[in-house]
Amino acid sequence: MDRCYARFSSNHPWLHLSFLAIVAAIFSISCYQLLVNEELIFAIGLVVPVVIIPFFAMAANYKRKYMHD
């Protein structure tokens, strides 16, 4: 799956950047809401990047090793 996303990110860099921006926005908004509202339901937004960022990292690692742009 990381190979497929590595190819996708090479072919569609703007979509990849928008996915990264969305994940960063989810993290930022969740941190803000967690601090302001002090409700643990907003901690879910902190878990989302923890799950997604390693996937991006595996795809980037594959892209660096095997795809020569």
mmCIF file of the N, C-alpha and C atoms, coordinates in Angstrom:
data_MODEL
# 
_entry.id   MODEL 
# 
loop_
_atom_site.group_PDB 
_atom_site.id 
_atom_site.type_symbol 
_atom_site.label_atom_id 
_atom_site.label_alt_id 
_atom_site.label_comp_id 
_atom_site.label_asym_id 
_atom_site.label_entity_id 
_atom_site.label_seq_id 
_atom_site.pdbx_PDB_ins_code 
_atom_site.Cartn_x 
_atom_site.Cartn_y 
_atom_site.Cartn_z 
_atom_site.occupancy 
_atom_site.B_iso_or_equiv 
_atom_site.pdbx_formal_charge 
_atom_site.auth_seq_id 
_atom_site.auth_comp_id 
_atom_site.auth_asym_id 
_atom_site.auth_atom_id 
_atom_site.pdbx_PDB_model_num 
ATOM 1   N N  . MET A 1 1  ? 0.815   -1.181 0.000   1.00 0.00 ? 1  MET A N  1 
ATOM 2   C CA . MET A 1 1  ? 0.000   0.000  0.000   1.00 0.00 ? 1  MET A CA 1 
ATOM 3   C C  . MET A 1 1  ? 0.870   1.261  0.000   1.00 0.00 ? 1  MET A C  1 
ATOM 4   N N  . ASP A 1 2  ? 1.990   1.200  0.685   1.00 0.00 ? 2  ASP A N  1 
ATOM 5   C CA . ASP A 1 2  ? 2.872   2.370  0.676   1.00 0.00 ? 2  ASP A CA 1 
ATOM 6   C C  . ASP A 1 2  ? 3.460   2.604  -0.711  1.00 0.00 ? 2  ASP A C  1 
ATOM 7   N N  . ARG A 1 3  ? 3.656   1.525  -1.476  1.00 0.00 ? 3  ARG A N  1 
ATOM 8   C CA . ARG A 1 3  ? 4.146   1.663  -2.843  1.00 0.00 ? 3  ARG A CA 1 
ATOM 9   C C  . ARG A 1 3  ? 3.122   2.388  -3.705  1.00 0.00 ? 3  ARG A C  1 
ATOM 10  N N  . CYS A 1 4  ? 1.870   2.038  -3.542  1.00 0.00 ? 4  CYS A N  1 
ATOM 11  C CA . CYS A 1 4  ? 0.809   2.695  -4.326  1.00 0.00 ? 4  CYS A CA 1 
ATOM 12  C C  . CYS A 1 4  ? 0.714   4.174  -3.970  1.00 0.00 ? 4  CYS A C  1 
ATOM 13  N N  . TYR A 1 5  ? 0.805   4.483  -2.676  1.00 0.00 ? 5  TYR A N  1 
ATOM 14  C CA . TYR A 1 5  ? 0.722   5.891  -2.296  1.00 0.00 ? 5  TYR A CA 1 
ATOM 15  C C  . TYR A 1 5  ? 1.966   6.653  -2.735  1.00 0.00 ? 5  TYR A C  1 
ATOM 16  N N  . ALA A 1 6  ? 3.114   6.007  -2.754  1.00 0.00 ? 6  ALA A N  1 
ATOM 17  C CA . ALA A 1 6  ? 4.329   6.668  -3.229  1.00 0.00 ? 6  ALA A CA 1 
ATOM 18  C C  . ALA A 1 6  ? 4.175   7.046  -4.700  1.00 0.00 ? 6  ALA A C  1 
ATOM 19  N N  . ARG A 1 7  ? 3.623   6.155  -5.487  1.00 0.00 ? 7  ARG A N  1 
ATOM 20  C CA . ARG A 1 7  ? 3.375   6.479  -6.895  1.00 0.00 ? 7  ARG A CA 1 
ATOM 21  C C  . ARG A 1 7  ? 2.340   7.587  -7.033  1.00 0.00 ? 7  ARG A C  1 
ATOM 22  N N  . PHE A 1 8  ? 1.286   7.488  -6.212  1.00 0.00 ? 8  PHE A N  1 
ATOM 23  C CA . PHE A 1 8  ? 0.237   8.509  -6.243  1.00 0.00 ? 8  PHE A CA 1 
ATOM 24  C C  . PHE A 1 8  ? 0.809   9.872  -5.886  1.00 0.00 ? 8  PHE A C  1 
ATOM 25  N N  . SER A 1 9  ? 1.644   9.930  -4.854  1.00 0.00 ? 9  SER A N  1 
ATOM 26  C CA . SER A 1 9  ? 2.201   11.222 -4.445  1.00 0.00 ? 9  SER A CA 1 
ATOM 27  C C  . SER A 1 9  ? 3.159   11.778 -5.487  1.00 0.00 ? 9  SER A C  1 
ATOM 28  N N  . SER A 1 10 ? 3.802   10.912 -6.259  1.00 0.00 ? 10 SER A N  1 
ATOM 29  C CA . SER A 1 10 ? 4.662   11.391 -7.340  1.00 0.00 ? 10 SER A CA 1 
ATOM 30  C C  . SER A 1 10 ? 3.846   11.927 -8.508  1.00 0.00 ? 10 SER A C  1 
ATOM 31  N N  . ASN A 1 11 ? 2.752   11.252 -8.798  1.00 0.00 ? 11 ASN A N  1 
ATOM 32  C CA . ASN A 1 11 ? 1.917   11.663 -9.925  1.00 0.00 ? 11 ASN A CA 1 
ATOM 33  C C  . ASN A 1 11 ? 1.015   12.848 -9.605  1.00 0.00 ? 11 ASN A C  1 
ATOM 34  N N  . HIS A 1 12 ? 0.638   12.990 -8.334  1.00 0.00 ? 12 HIS A N  1 
ATOM 35  C CA . HIS A 1 12 ? -0.295  14.039 -7.919  1.00 0.00 ? 12 HIS A CA 1 
ATOM 36  C C  . HIS A 1 12 ? 0.261   14.765 -6.689  1.00 0.00 ? 12 HIS A C  1 
ATOM 37  N N  . PRO A 1 13 ? 1.307   15.565 -6.866  1.00 0.00 ? 13 PRO A N  1 
ATOM 38  C CA . PRO A 1 13 ? 1.922   16.200 -5.697  1.00 0.00 ? 13 PRO A CA 1 
ATOM 39  C C  . PRO A 1 13 ? 1.011   17.201 -4.986  1.00 0.00 ? 13 PRO A C  1 
ATOM 40  N N  . TRP A 1 14 ? 0.120   17.863 -5.714  1.00 0.00 ? 14 TRP A N  1 
ATOM 41  C CA . TRP A 1 14 ? -0.766  18.826 -5.065  1.00 0.00 ? 14 TRP A CA 1 
ATOM 42  C C  . TRP A 1 14 ? -1.772  18.140 -4.151  1.00 0.00 ? 14 TRP A C  1 
ATOM 43  N N  . LEU A 1 15 ? -2.267  16.991 -4.566  1.00 0.00 ? 15 LEU A N  1 
ATOM 44  C CA . LEU A 1 15 ? -3.182  16.254 -3.691  1.00 0.00 ? 15 LEU A CA 1 
ATOM 45  C C  . LEU A 1 15 ? -2.452  15.751 -2.452  1.00 0.00 ? 15 LEU A C  1 
ATOM 46  N N  . HIS A 1 16 ? -1.228  15.307 -2.637  1.00 0.00 ? 16 HIS A N  1 
ATOM 47  C CA . HIS A 1 16 ? -0.435  14.852 -1.499  1.00 0.00 ? 16 HIS A CA 1 
ATOM 48  C C  . HIS A 1 16 ? -0.210  15.996 -0.512  1.00 0.00 ? 16 HIS A C  1 
ATOM 49  N N  . LEU A 1 17 ? 0.141   17.160 -1.022  1.00 0.00 ? 17 LEU A N  1 
ATOM 50  C CA . LEU A 1 17 ? 0.329   18.313 -0.142  1.00 0.00 ? 17 LEU A CA 1 
ATOM 51  C C  . LEU A 1 17 ? -0.962  18.719 0.554   1.00 0.00 ? 17 LEU A C  1 
ATOM 52  N N  . SER A 1 18 ? -2.079  18.585 -0.144  1.00 0.00 ? 18 SER A N  1 
ATOM 53  C CA . SER A 1 18 ? -3.358  18.911 0.498   1.00 0.00 ? 18 SER A CA 1 
ATOM 54  C C  . SER A 1 18 ? -3.690  17.890 1.593   1.00 0.00 ? 18 SER A C  1 
ATOM 55  N N  . PHE A 1 19 ? -3.359  16.617 1.389   1.00 0.00 ? 19 PHE A N  1 
ATOM 56  C CA . PHE A 1 19 ? -3.560  15.612 2.441   1.00 0.00 ? 19 PHE A CA 1 
ATOM 57  C C  . PHE A 1 19 ? -2.714  15.938 3.665   1.00 0.00 ? 19 PHE A C  1 
ATOM 58  N N  . LEU A 1 20 ? -1.461  16.341 3.429   1.00 0.00 ? 20 LEU A N  1 
ATOM 59  C CA . LEU A 1 20 ? -0.592  16.724 4.539   1.00 0.00 ? 20 LEU A CA 1 
ATOM 60  C C  . LEU A 1 20 ? -1.149  17.945 5.261   1.00 0.00 ? 20 LEU A C  1 
ATOM 61  N N  . ALA A 1 21 ? -1.670  18.893 4.518   1.00 0.00 ? 21 ALA A N  1 
ATOM 62  C CA . ALA A 1 21 ? -2.249  20.097 5.125   1.00 0.00 ? 21 ALA A CA 1 
ATOM 63  C C  . ALA A 1 21 ? -3.488  19.760 5.949   1.00 0.00 ? 21 ALA A C  1 
ATOM 64  N N  . ILE A 1 22 ? -4.292  18.836 5.450   1.00 0.00 ? 22 ILE A N  1 
ATOM 65  C CA . ILE A 1 22 ? -5.496  18.428 6.181   1.00 0.00 ? 22 ILE A CA 1 
ATOM 66  C C  . ILE A 1 22 ? -5.116  17.752 7.493   1.00 0.00 ? 22 ILE A C  1 
ATOM 67  N N  . VAL A 1 23 ? -4.125  16.879 7.454   1.00 0.00 ? 23 VAL A N  1 
ATOM 68  C CA . VAL A 1 23 ? -3.687  16.197 8.680   1.00 0.00 ? 23 VAL A CA 1 
ATOM 69  C C  . VAL A 1 23 ? -3.125  17.212 9.674   1.00 0.00 ? 23 VAL A C  1 
ATOM 70  N N  . ALA A 1 24 ? -2.351  18.168 9.185   1.00 0.00 ? 24 ALA A N  1 
ATOM 71  C CA . ALA A 1 24 ? -1.809  19.210 10.066  1.00 0.00 ? 24 ALA A CA 1 
ATOM 72  C C  . ALA A 1 24 ? -2.933  20.066 10.649  1.00 0.00 ? 24 ALA A C  1 
ATOM 73  N N  . ALA A 1 25 ? -3.944  20.368 9.851   1.00 0.00 ? 25 ALA A N  1 
ATOM 74  C CA . ALA A 1 25 ? -5.078  21.156 10.338  1.00 0.00 ? 25 ALA A CA 1 
ATOM 75  C C  . ALA A 1 25 ? -5.867  20.389 11.394  1.00 0.00 ? 25 ALA A C  1 
ATOM 76  N N  . ILE A 1 26 ? -6.085  19.106 11.167  1.00 0.00 ? 26 ILE A N  1 
ATOM 77  C CA . ILE A 1 26 ? -6.781  18.280 12.168  1.00 0.00 ? 26 ILE A CA 1 
ATOM 78  C C  . ILE A 1 26 ? -6.020  18.305 13.485  1.00 0.00 ? 26 ILE A C  1 
ATOM 79  N N  . PHE A 1 27 ? -4.711  18.151 13.415  1.00 0.00 ? 27 PHE A N  1 
ATOM 80  C CA . PHE A 1 27 ? -3.892  18.164 14.622  1.00 0.00 ? 27 PHE A CA 1 
ATOM 81  C C  . PHE A 1 27 ? -3.958  19.524 15.319  1.00 0.00 ? 27 PHE A C  1 
ATOM 82  N N  . SER A 1 28 ? -3.805  20.593 14.558  1.00 0.00 ? 28 SER A N  1 
ATOM 83  C CA . SER A 1 28 ? -3.809  21.933 15.143  1.00 0.00 ? 28 SER A CA 1 
ATOM 84  C C  . SER A 1 28 ? -5.154  22.284 15.768  1.00 0.00 ? 28 SER A C  1 
ATOM 85  N N  . ILE A 1 29 ? -6.221  22.018 15.053  1.00 0.00 ? 29 ILE A N  1 
ATOM 86  C CA . ILE A 1 29 ? -7.558  22.334 15.559  1.00 0.00 ? 29 ILE A CA 1 
ATOM 87  C C  . ILE A 1 29 ? -7.874  21.490 16.782  1.00 0.00 ? 29 ILE A C  1 
ATOM 88  N N  . SER A 1 30 ? -7.479  20.237 16.770  1.00 0.00 ? 30 SER A N  1 
ATOM 89  C CA . SER A 1 30 ? -7.740  19.376 17.917  1.00 0.00 ? 30 SER A CA 1 
ATOM 90  C C  . SER A 1 30 ? -6.956  19.823 19.147  1.00 0.00 ? 30 SER A C  1 
ATOM 91  N N  . CYS A 1 31 ? -5.712  20.229 18.938  1.00 0.00 ? 31 CYS A N  1 
ATOM 92  C CA . CYS A 1 31 ? -4.922  20.754 20.068  1.00 0.00 ? 31 CYS A CA 1 
ATOM 93  C C  . CYS A 1 31 ? -5.585  21.996 20.641  1.00 0.00 ? 31 CYS A C  1 
ATOM 94  N N  . TYR A 1 32 ? -5.998  22.892 19.785  1.00 0.00 ? 32 TYR A N  1 
ATOM 95  C CA . TYR A 1 32 ? -6.647  24.119 20.248  1.00 0.00 ? 32 TYR A CA 1 
ATOM 96  C C  . TYR A 1 32 ? -7.937  23.793 21.000  1.00 0.00 ? 32 TYR A C  1 
ATOM 97  N N  . GLN A 1 33 ? -8.775  22.953 20.422  1.00 0.00 ? 33 GLN A N  1 
ATOM 98  C CA . GLN A 1 33 ? -10.043 22.612 21.062  1.00 0.00 ? 33 GLN A CA 1 
ATOM 99  C C  . GLN A 1 33 ? -9.831  21.882 22.389  1.00 0.00 ? 33 GLN A C  1 
ATOM 100 N N  . LEU A 1 34 ? -8.818  21.049 22.429  1.00 0.00 ? 34 LEU A N  1 
ATOM 101 C CA . LEU A 1 34 ? -8.524  20.328 23.664  1.00 0.00 ? 34 LEU A CA 1 
ATOM 102 C C  . LEU A 1 34 ? -8.091  21.287 24.764  1.00 0.00 ? 34 LEU A C  1 
ATOM 103 N N  . LEU A 1 35 ? -7.293  22.268 24.415  1.00 0.00 ? 35 LEU A N  1 
ATOM 104 C CA . LEU A 1 35 ? -6.845  23.246 25.414  1.00 0.00 ? 35 LEU A CA 1 
ATOM 105 C C  . LEU A 1 35 ? -7.954  24.201 25.839  1.00 0.00 ? 35 LEU A C  1 
ATOM 106 N N  . VAL A 1 36 ? -8.760  24.649 24.898  1.00 0.00 ? 36 VAL A N  1 
ATOM 107 C CA . VAL A 1 36 ? -9.796  25.637 25.207  1.00 0.00 ? 36 VAL A CA 1 
ATOM 108 C C  . VAL A 1 36 ? -10.996 24.999 25.905  1.00 0.00 ? 36 VAL A C  1 
ATOM 109 N N  . ASN A 1 37 ? -11.497 23.904 25.360  1.00 0.00 ? 37 ASN A N  1 
ATOM 110 C CA . ASN A 1 37 ? -12.722 23.305 25.889  1.00 0.00 ? 37 ASN A CA 1 
ATOM 111 C C  . ASN A 1 37 ? -12.477 22.271 26.983  1.00 0.00 ? 37 ASN A C  1 
ATOM 112 N N  . GLU A 1 38 ? -11.271 21.778 27.071  1.00 0.00 ? 38 GLU A N  1 
ATOM 113 C CA . GLU A 1 38 ? -10.886 20.780 28.074  1.00 0.00 ? 38 GLU A CA 1 
ATOM 114 C C  . GLU A 1 38 ? -11.805 19.555 28.077  1.00 0.00 ? 38 GLU A C  1 
ATOM 115 N N  . GLU A 1 39 ? -12.153 19.087 26.883  1.00 0.00 ? 39 GLU A N  1 
ATOM 116 C CA . GLU A 1 39 ? -12.950 17.875 26.746  1.00 0.00 ? 39 GLU A CA 1 
ATOM 117 C C  . GLU A 1 39 ? -12.112 16.834 26.021  1.00 0.00 ? 39 GLU A C  1 
ATOM 118 N N  . LEU A 1 40 ? -12.090 15.618 26.549  1.00 0.00 ? 40 LEU A N  1 
ATOM 119 C CA . LEU A 1 40 ? -11.229 14.578 26.000  1.00 0.00 ? 40 LEU A CA 1 
ATOM 120 C C  . LEU A 1 40 ? -11.669 14.059 24.639  1.00 0.00 ? 40 LEU A C  1 
ATOM 121 N N  . ILE A 1 41 ? -12.868 14.387 24.204  1.00 0.00 ? 41 ILE A N  1 
ATOM 122 C CA . ILE A 1 41 ? -13.320 13.937 22.894  1.00 0.00 ? 41 ILE A CA 1 
ATOM 123 C C  . ILE A 1 41 ? -12.429 14.506 21.786  1.00 0.00 ? 41 ILE A C  1 
ATOM 124 N N  . PHE A 1 42 ? -11.814 15.665 22.035  1.00 0.00 ? 42 PHE A N  1 
ATOM 125 C CA . PHE A 1 42 ? -10.951 16.278 21.034  1.00 0.00 ? 42 PHE A CA 1 
ATOM 126 C C  . PHE A 1 42 ? -9.593  15.595 20.945  1.00 0.00 ? 42 PHE A C  1 
ATOM 127 N N  . ALA A 1 43 ? -9.308  14.678 21.865  1.00 0.00 ? 43 ALA A N  1 
ATOM 128 C CA . ALA A 1 43 ? -8.057  13.919 21.804  1.00 0.00 ? 43 ALA A CA 1 
ATOM 129 C C  . ALA A 1 43 ? -8.061  12.945 20.624  1.00 0.00 ? 43 ALA A C  1 
ATOM 130 N N  . ILE A 1 44 ? -9.226  12.656 20.091  1.00 0.00 ? 44 ILE A N  1 
ATOM 131 C CA . ILE A 1 44 ? -9.309  11.796 18.906  1.00 0.00 ? 44 ILE A CA 1 
ATOM 132 C C  . ILE A 1 44 ? -8.548  12.434 17.749  1.00 0.00 ? 44 ILE A C  1 
ATOM 133 N N  . GLY A 1 45 ? -8.620  13.746 17.659  1.00 0.00 ? 45 GLY A N  1 
ATOM 134 C CA . GLY A 1 45 ? -7.892  14.454 16.613  1.00 0.00 ? 45 GLY A CA 1 
ATOM 135 C C  . GLY A 1 45 ? -6.387  14.364 16.765  1.00 0.00 ? 45 GLY A C  1 
ATOM 136 N N  . LEU A 1 46 ? -5.916  14.030 17.941  1.00 0.00 ? 46 LEU A N  1 
ATOM 137 C CA . LEU A 1 46 ? -4.487  13.824 18.150  1.00 0.00 ? 46 LEU A CA 1 
ATOM 138 C C  . LEU A 1 46 ? -4.065  12.425 17.738  1.00 0.00 ? 46 LEU A C  1 
ATOM 139 N N  . VAL A 1 47 ? -4.988  11.499 17.740  1.00 0.00 ? 47 VAL A N  1 
ATOM 140 C CA . VAL A 1 47 ? -4.695  10.114 17.363  1.00 0.00 ? 47 VAL A CA 1 
ATOM 141 C C  . VAL A 1 47 ? -4.625  9.975  15.837  1.00 0.00 ? 47 VAL A C  1 
ATOM 142 N N  . VAL A 1 48 ? -5.417  10.737 15.133  1.00 0.00 ? 48 VAL A N  1 
ATOM 143 C CA . VAL A 1 48 ? -5.466  10.643 13.670  1.00 0.00 ? 48 VAL A CA 1 
ATOM 144 C C  . VAL A 1 48 ? -4.091  10.853 13.037  1.00 0.00 ? 48 VAL A C  1 
ATOM 145 N N  . PRO A 1 49 ? -3.360  11.916 13.377  1.00 0.00 ? 49 PRO A N  1 
ATOM 146 C CA . PRO A 1 49 ? -2.021  12.068 12.783  1.00 0.00 ? 49 PRO A CA 1 
ATOM 147 C C  . PRO A 1 49 ? -1.044  10.975 13.198  1.00 0.00 ? 49 PRO A C  1 
ATOM 148 N N  . VAL A 1 50 ? -1.199  10.457 14.411  1.00 0.00 ? 50 VAL A N  1 
ATOM 149 C CA . VAL A 1 50 ? -0.304  9.391  14.873  1.00 0.00 ? 50 VAL A CA 1 
ATOM 150 C C  . VAL A 1 50 ? -0.471  8.147  14.011  1.00 0.00 ? 50 VAL A C  1 
ATOM 151 N N  . VAL A 1 51 ? -1.659  7.931  13.499  1.00 0.00 ? 51 VAL A N  1 
ATOM 152 C CA . VAL A 1 51 ? -1.918  6.776  12.636  1.00 0.00 ? 51 VAL A CA 1 
ATOM 153 C C  . VAL A 1 51 ? -1.502  7.060  11.196  1.00 0.00 ? 51 VAL A C  1 
ATOM 154 N N  . ILE A 1 52 ? -1.735  8.269  10.710  1.00 0.00 ? 52 ILE A N  1 
ATOM 155 C CA . ILE A 1 52 ? -1.529  8.585  9.303   1.00 0.00 ? 52 ILE A CA 1 
ATOM 156 C C  . ILE A 1 52 ? -0.073  8.927  8.975   1.00 0.00 ? 52 ILE A C  1 
ATOM 157 N N  . ILE A 1 53 ? 0.621   9.625  9.854   1.00 0.00 ? 53 ILE A N  1 
ATOM 158 C CA . ILE A 1 53 ? 1.986   10.077 9.561   1.00 0.00 ? 53 ILE A CA 1 
ATOM 159 C C  . ILE A 1 53 ? 2.944   8.912  9.314   1.00 0.00 ? 53 ILE A C  1 
ATOM 160 N N  . PRO A 1 54 ? 2.901   7.808  10.064  1.00 0.00 ? 54 PRO A N  1 
ATOM 161 C CA . PRO A 1 54 ? 3.784   6.683  9.704   1.00 0.00 ? 54 PRO A CA 1 
ATOM 162 C C  . PRO A 1 54 ? 3.510   6.130  8.301   1.00 0.00 ? 54 PRO A C  1 
ATOM 163 N N  . PHE A 1 55 ? 2.264   6.177  7.870   1.00 0.00 ? 55 PHE A N  1 
ATOM 164 C CA . PHE A 1 55 ? 1.932   5.747  6.515   1.00 0.00 ? 55 PHE A CA 1 
ATOM 165 C C  . PHE A 1 55 ? 2.603   6.650  5.487   1.00 0.00 ? 55 PHE A C  1 
ATOM 166 N N  . PHE A 1 56 ? 2.539   7.978  5.711   1.00 0.00 ? 56 PHE A N  1 
ATOM 167 C CA . PHE A 1 56 ? 3.234   8.912  4.830   1.00 0.00 ? 56 PHE A CA 1 
ATOM 168 C C  . PHE A 1 56 ? 4.739   8.647  4.851   1.00 0.00 ? 56 PHE A C  1 
ATOM 169 N N  . ALA A 1 57 ? 5.276   8.339  6.024   1.00 0.00 ? 57 ALA A N  1 
ATOM 170 C CA . ALA A 1 57 ? 6.716   8.098  6.153   1.00 0.00 ? 57 ALA A CA 1 
ATOM 171 C C  . ALA A 1 57 ? 7.139   6.839  5.401   1.00 0.00 ? 57 ALA A C  1 
ATOM 172 N N  . MET A 1 58 ? 6.331   5.777  5.483   1.00 0.00 ? 58 MET A N  1 
ATOM 173 C CA . MET A 1 58 ? 6.661   4.549  4.745   1.00 0.00 ? 58 MET A CA 1 
ATOM 174 C C  . MET A 1 58 ? 6.633   4.798  3.242   1.00 0.00 ? 58 MET A C  1 
ATOM 175 N N  . ALA A 1 59 ? 5.655   5.577  2.783   1.00 0.00 ? 59 ALA A N  1 
ATOM 176 C CA . ALA A 1 59 ? 5.582   5.892  1.356   1.00 0.00 ? 59 ALA A CA 1 
ATOM 177 C C  . ALA A 1 59 ? 6.770   6.750  0.929   1.00 0.00 ? 59 ALA A C  1 
ATOM 178 N N  . ALA A 1 60 ? 7.173   7.689  1.764   1.00 0.00 ? 60 ALA A N  1 
ATOM 179 C CA . ALA A 1 60 ? 8.323   8.527  1.439   1.00 0.00 ? 60 ALA A CA 1 
ATOM 180 C C  . ALA A 1 60 ? 9.608   7.704  1.416   1.00 0.00 ? 60 ALA A C  1 
ATOM 181 N N  . ASN A 1 61 ? 9.719   6.763  2.331   1.00 0.00 ? 61 ASN A N  1 
ATOM 182 C CA . ASN A 1 61 ? 10.890  5.891  2.369   1.00 0.00 ? 61 ASN A CA 1 
ATOM 183 C C  . ASN A 1 61 ? 10.958  5.035  1.103   1.00 0.00 ? 61 ASN A C  1 
ATOM 184 N N  . TYR A 1 62 ? 9.833   4.471  0.699   1.00 0.00 ? 62 TYR A N  1 
ATOM 185 C CA . TYR A 1 62 ? 9.782   3.679  -0.532  1.00 0.00 ? 62 TYR A CA 1 
ATOM 186 C C  . TYR A 1 62 ? 10.153  4.557  -1.730  1.00 0.00 ? 62 TYR A C  1 
ATOM 187 N N  . LYS A 1 63 ? 9.604   5.758  -1.759  1.00 0.00 ? 63 LYS A N  1 
ATOM 188 C CA . LYS A 1 63 ? 9.854   6.672  -2.875  1.00 0.00 ? 63 LYS A CA 1 
ATOM 189 C C  . LYS A 1 63 ? 11.338  7.030  -2.956  1.00 0.00 ? 63 LYS A C  1 
ATOM 190 N N  . ARG A 1 64 ? 11.957  7.261  -1.806  1.00 0.00 ? 64 ARG A N  1 
ATOM 191 C CA . ARG A 1 64 ? 13.372  7.623  -1.774  1.00 0.00 ? 64 ARG A CA 1 
ATOM 192 C C  . ARG A 1 64 ? 14.249  6.464  -2.211  1.00 0.00 ? 64 ARG A C  1 
ATOM 193 N N  . LYS A 1 65 ? 13.905  5.242  -1.805  1.00 0.00 ? 65 LYS A N  1 
ATOM 194 C CA . LYS A 1 65 ? 14.740  4.075  -2.109  1.00 0.00 ? 65 LYS A CA 1 
ATOM 195 C C  . LYS A 1 65 ? 14.574  3.565  -3.536  1.00 0.00 ? 65 LYS A C  1 
ATOM 196 N N  . TYR A 1 66 ? 13.322  3.479  -4.005  1.00 0.00 ? 66 TYR A N  1 
ATOM 197 C CA . TYR A 1 66 ? 13.065  2.747  -5.242  1.00 0.00 ? 66 TYR A CA 1 
ATOM 198 C C  . TYR A 1 66 ? 12.595  3.596  -6.416  1.00 0.00 ? 66 TYR A C  1 
ATOM 199 N N  . MET A 1 67 ? 12.141  4.792  -6.166  1.00 0.00 ? 67 MET A N  1 
ATOM 200 C CA . MET A 1 67 ? 11.674  5.632  -7.261  1.00 0.00 ? 67 MET A CA 1 
ATOM 201 C C  . MET A 1 67 ? 12.644  6.779  -7.446  1.00 0.00 ? 67 MET A C  1 
ATOM 202 N N  . HIS A 1 68 ? 13.159  6.913  -8.614  1.00 0.00 ? 68 HIS A N  1 
ATOM 203 C CA . HIS A 1 68 ? 14.137  7.949  -8.892  1.00 0.00 ? 68 HIS A CA 1 
ATOM 204 C C  . HIS A 1 68 ? 13.505  8.984  -9.791  1.00 0.00 ? 68 HIS A C  1 
ATOM 205 N N  . ASP A 1 69 ? 13.001  10.056 -9.155  1.00 0.00 ? 69 ASP A N  1 
ATOM 206 C CA . ASP A 1 69 ? 12.357  11.140 -9.930  1.00 0.00 ? 69 ASP A CA 1 
ATOM 207 C C  . ASP A 1 69 ? 13.390  12.086 -10.460 1.00 0.00 ? 69 ASP A C  1 
# 
